[in-house]
Amino acid sequence: MNLTEKQHGTFDYVFGVVVTLSPWLFGFAADPFAVSLAVLLGGLTLVYSLLTHYERGIFGLIPFTIHRLLDVAVGIALVGATWHFGMKDIAGVVFTILGAISLVATALTRRPKESGTVAR
């Protein structure tokens, strides 16, 4: 299964909102550092998605290749939050799961020229 660029774009915005709201959605809003990290990484995802040159981008300033590198960086930061940032309890679990989802979605996304298909 491969995600199209358009599907990846939709995923980006949903993912950015979920990460940003995760402290309140999953009950770890009492941890100020976890809240700051969620808002920073979720907000960053939303901003670079708006700036990406793809079907769901608004400004088209960032190449999709760079966007995907940023997705990997955010995914690694989230997956490694328990080690990098000392996240514990539910925040660590939620960040690890969200980071894994980001990395899998990035790995499954192919641009038309990468998969040998022609964009229509």
C-alpha positions in Angstrom: 0.0 0.0 0.0 1.3 3.4 -0.9 -0.2 6.8 0.1 -0.6 9.3 -2.6 0.8 12.8 -2.2 -2.7 14.1 -1.7 -3.5 11.4 1.0 -0.2 12.2 2.7 -1.2 15.9 2.7 -4.5 15.1 4.4 -2.7 12.9 6.9 -0.3 15.8 7.7 -3.0 18.2 8.8 -4.9 15.6 10.8 -1.6 14.4 12.4 -0.5 17.9 13.2 -3.8 18.7 15.0 -3.8 15.3 16.9 -0.2 15.9 18.1 -0.9 19.4 19.1 -4.0 18.4 21.0 -2.6 15.1 22.4 -2.0 16.3 25.9 -5.8 17.1 26.3 -7.0 14.2 24.2 -4.9 11.6 26.1 -4.8 13.2 29.5 -1.3 14.4 30.1 -1.9 18.1 30.0 -0.6 18.5 33.6 2.9 17.9 32.3 4.0 21.4 31.0 7.0 20.1 29.1 4.9 17.4 27.4 2.4 20.1 26.4 5.1 22.3 25.1 6.6 19.5 23.1 3.3 18.5 21.6 2.3 22.0 20.6 5.8 22.6 19.2 6.0 19.4 17.1 2.3 19.5 16.1 2.5 23.2 15.2 5.7 22.6 13.3 4.1 19.9 11.3 1.1 22.2 10.4 3.4 25.0 9.4 5.8 23.0 7.1 2.7 21.3 5.6 1.3 24.7 4.7 4.6 25.7 3.2 5.1 22.5 1.2 4.9 22.3 -2.6 2.2 19.5 -2.8 -1.5 19.2 -3.4 -2.4 20.1 0.1 0.2 22.9 0.5 -0.8 26.5 0.4 2.4 28.4 -0.2 4.5 25.9 -2.1 7.9 27.0 -0.8 9.3 23.7 0.5 10.0 20.8 -1.8 8.2 17.6 -0.9 11.5 15.8 -0.5 12.4 18.2 2.3 8.9 17.9 3.8 9.4 14.1 4.1 12.8 14.7 5.8 11.0 16.9 8.3 8.3 14.2 8.8 11.1 11.8 9.6 12.7 14.2 12.1 9.4 14.8 13.8 8.7 11.1 13.9 12.1 10.4 15.4 11.6 13.2 18.0 8.3 11.7 19.0 9.4 8.0 19.0 12.4 8.9 21.0 10.7 11.3 23.4 11.1 8.9 26.3 14.8 8.9 25.8 15.5 12.3 24.3 13.2 14.3 26.6 12.6 12.0 29.5 8.9 11.6 28.8 7.2 9.2 31.2 3.9 7.5 31.6 1.1 8.2 29.1 2.9 11.1 27.4 5.8 8.8 26.5 3.5 6.1 25.2 1.4 8.5 23.1 4.5 10.2 21.7 6.0 6.9 20.8 2.9 5.7 19.0 2.4 9.0 17.2 6.0 9.0 16.1 5.8 5.5 14.8 2.6 6.5 12.8 4.5 9.4 11.3 7.4 7.3 10.3 5.2 4.6 8.7 3.1 7.2 6.8 6.3 8.8 5.5 7.7 5.4 4.4 4.5 4.5 2.6 4.2 7.8 0.7 5.4 7.8 -2.9 5.4 10.7 -5.4 4.2 9.7 -8.9 7.7 9.9 -10.3 9.0 7.6 -7.6 6.5 4.9 -8.2 6.8 5.0 -12.0 3.2 6.2 -12.4 2.2 9.4 -14.2 0.3 12.1 -12.3 -3.1 13.1 -13.8 
